[in-house]
Structures are given as structure tokens and as C-alpha cells.
């Protein structure tokens, strides 16, 4: 099976601000920001390699030489299938194998599956020699996109304003960089108040909101996110393969333990 990336993720599973907090770097020190961002990217790739998953929403194509009997799609957390195409031995690309008619998409299972509808069979056409079957699909835990806060009430609970936020009651958010009403910063479960507002469960304001702030919905499981921050920390502190005079630590073992329970097998 061959896979190719169609649409990359628009964000990373951990933010720069929370990574700097993990590294105990003051937010006002920005000299290493670009370097830390690159370490977050590298650590994300490492985490995806170990778990065999794609963490933040992205679109891929997978190619097959024959119709699979148990059609499990790679990378886990399947969100949707865009299309299934196949090329026959006459090099004609066929698009008549459709979701809802010939197959359904199982996004409840992990990894997700393409399942033939009752009574349906795969097309009987002779297939082209190389990678004749193409599936385009969207996968990942979520977008992990930050949105800009425009207000945060000095009340109990704090009510935050983001125009058209799209959050639902029970979502977990990371609030960062709120000035004035700094009690809003942190991780919160939220209750949807309206299309543009939500409250932070259990919060209590400590001052009048003055400016700034972002909210990021946490979709990627926390053990994976913590492992990424640990990998960044290890690389930031030790920038070479070996450190003279320092004994081997158990950091790598701890990182693997955080990730191993999320590993997909069979791919």
C-alpha cells in the first residue's frame, strides 16, 4: 500500500506557549521561538511514527493493488472518505463505486473501515497493473486550531467571547495569553452559552479583561501531547547525540510508555 499526503495539517498538537511553559522559558523570551517550533514539528513526526497515526486533521490518499477483504484505512481516527476510484486494465478511471450505494464508512472503529453494503460486491473489472485503487480520506483527532478571544468577563464563571467559536458543551480548551483577567488562562471544560460565547466551568475572574488571548480545542489525547513536550524538552536541553559525563536517563522509556498504548498495528 502506498500513501501520499493531499492536505497537510494547519497546526501542531501542542502550542508554542504551552511548550515554553513546559520548558520553563519566560513568555517574554522569544529568541528561541523558531527553534522550539521546529522541535515541536520534529517531535510530532516522531510521535506519529511510533503510534503509526496522524494526529491533527489532514487528508491522504492510499493506493491498493487489489480490493481488500477487510478494508481498514491507515493512520487511525478516520473522519471521512472523500472518494474511491479505480483504474481498469484499459486505463479508464472509474468513479462509480460510491459511499451510500456500494459501501459505507465506519468511523466508529479505530482504525476506520470501508464496508460493503449488504448484497454489494466489489467491481469485477480487470484492474490496471500498478496501484489501480485510490482512496482519499480525512483522518486525525481534530483541527487543533487556535481562535482569538475578544472578551472574558470578570465573573464566576468566566464567560469568554469568540465570534462563531463552534465549541460544544463538554469540550476541553486551552486558554492562553489573556491579559487582565488572567484567571481565564489554563485548561478548562466549557459550557456553550451562545454562538459567540462559552463559560469556563469552575472558573472565577480576577480582574477586568484588557486584551489578547487564544482558545485551542484539545483533541489529541493528553498522553500523546505530553510525550511530544517531553521529546521537545530532551532535544532542547541536549542538542547533540551524546552528553559527556551524564548518565543515561529513562526519559525515552517514559516517552515510549506514554505513546505505546495508542499504537496502531497491522500497517
Helices and strands as residue ranges (DSSP letters): E 2-7, H 16-22, H 33-51, E 58-64, E 71-72, E 78-87, E 93-94, E 103-106, E 113-116, E 133-139, E 146-148, E 151-152, E 159-161, E 172-176, G 182-184, E 186-192, E 197-200, E 214-217, H 222-237, H 251-260
